[in-house]
């Protein structure tokens, strides 16, 4: 049986700070977090900014899109072309790595990251 972890919602930026259909990086509790405004889908996502493949802080500048029959949202590292699920963090084109994903919400034009 899993135990629920309490999440603290931290305000990190204004929605207008994140480009439509793009991403930006925010420093949250000393960690770089990539925030994505998937405007075409009306959805928001947050992941670690570190690409685990070559250990570079770059994912916020990655290209977002969808893959598969279920149209799973993904981000592609702009340097290494590894693609990661924005839902689970799973690497979609290699087995070697995953990324951390975070809960995210937008209320009154403020972007909040769920931090455990």
C-alpha positions as CSV (number, residue, x, y, z in Angstrom):
1,X,0.0,0.0,0.0
2,X,1.4,3.4,-1.0
3,X,1.3,6.3,1.5
4,X,0.3,9.7,0.2
5,X,3.0,12.3,0.4
6,X,2.0,15.8,1.3
7,X,2.6,18.3,-1.5
8,X,3.3,22.0,-0.8
9,X,2.3,24.3,-3.7
10,X,5.0,26.8,-4.4
11,X,4.4,29.9,-6.5
12,X,7.2,30.1,-9.1
13,X,6.2,32.6,-11.8
14,X,3.4,34.2,-13.7
15,X,1.8,32.3,-16.6
16,X,2.8,35.0,-19.0
17,X,6.5,34.3,-18.1
18,X,6.3,30.9,-19.9
19,X,6.0,31.1,-23.7
20,X,3.0,29.5,-25.4
21,X,3.9,26.0,-26.7
22,X,7.3,26.3,-25.1
23,X,9.2,26.2,-21.9
24,X,11.3,28.1,-19.4
25,X,13.4,27.3,-16.3
26,X,12.6,28.4,-12.7
27,X,14.7,27.9,-9.6
28,X,12.5,26.0,-7.1
29,X,14.0,25.2,-3.7
30,X,17.5,25.3,-5.2
31,X,16.7,23.0,-8.1
32,X,16.2,23.9,-11.8
33,X,12.7,23.0,-12.9
34,X,11.6,23.1,-16.6
35,X,8.0,24.5,-16.9
36,X,6.1,23.9,-20.1
37,X,3.0,25.7,-21.4
38,X,1.5,23.2,-23.9
39,X,-1.0,25.9,-25.1
40,X,-2.2,23.8,-28.1
41,X,-3.5,21.3,-25.6
42,X,-4.4,23.7,-22.8
43,X,-2.0,21.8,-20.5
44,X,1.0,22.6,-18.2
45,X,3.9,20.3,-17.2
46,X,6.9,20.5,-15.0
47,X,10.1,18.4,-15.0
48,X,13.7,18.6,-13.9
49,X,15.7,20.8,-16.2
50,X,18.7,18.4,-16.3
51,X,18.9,16.1,-19.3
52,X,20.3,12.9,-17.7
53,X,21.9,11.8,-21.0
54,X,24.8,14.2,-20.9
55,X,24.1,16.0,-17.6
56,X,23.2,19.4,-19.1
57,X,20.6,21.9,-17.8
58,X,18.7,22.2,-21.1
59,X,15.3,20.6,-21.1
60,X,13.4,23.9,-20.6
61,X,14.6,24.8,-24.1
62,X,13.4,21.5,-25.6
63,X,10.7,21.1,-28.3
64,X,7.4,19.8,-27.0
65,X,4.9,17.7,-29.0
66,X,2.9,14.5,-28.8
67,X,3.6,10.8,-29.7
68,X,1.8,7.6,-30.2
69,X,-1.9,6.7,-30.6
70,X,-2.6,8.2,-27.2
71,X,-0.9,11.5,-28.2
72,X,1.3,11.4,-25.1
73,X,2.9,14.8,-24.4
74,X,6.7,14.8,-24.7
75,X,9.7,17.0,-24.6
76,X,12.8,16.5,-26.8
77,X,16.2,17.5,-25.5
78,X,17.5,20.2,-28.0
79,X,21.0,18.8,-28.0
80,X,20.7,15.0,-27.7
81,X,17.2,14.3,-29.2
82,X,16.3,12.1,-26.3
83,X,12.5,12.4,-25.8
84,X,10.8,12.2,-22.4
85,X,7.2,11.8,-21.4
86,X,5.9,14.9,-19.8
87,X,3.4,12.7,-17.8
88,X,5.8,10.0,-16.4
89,X,9.4,11.2,-17.2
90,X,10.1,8.0,-19.0
91,X,12.6,8.2,-21.9
92,X,10.6,7.3,-25.0
93,X,13.5,6.6,-27.4
94,X,16.1,5.0,-25.1
95,X,16.0,2.8,-22.0
96,X,18.9,4.4,-20.2
97,X,17.3,7.3,-18.2
98,X,14.2,9.0,-16.9
99,X,13.5,12.5,-15.6
100,X,11.6,13.7,-12.6
101,X,8.2,15.2,-13.2
102,X,6.3,17.5,-10.8
103,X,2.7,18.4,-10.2
104,X,1.8,21.8,-11.6
105,X,-1.2,24.1,-11.6
106,X,-2.1,27.6,-12.7
107,X,-4.4,29.7,-10.6
108,X,-5.1,33.4,-11.0
109,X,-2.3,33.6,-13.6
110,X,0.3,32.2,-11.1
111,X,2.1,29.0,-11.9
112,X,2.5,26.7,-8.9
113,X,4.8,23.6,-8.6
114,X,3.9,20.8,-6.2
115,X,6.9,20.1,-4.0
116,X,7.0,17.2,-1.6
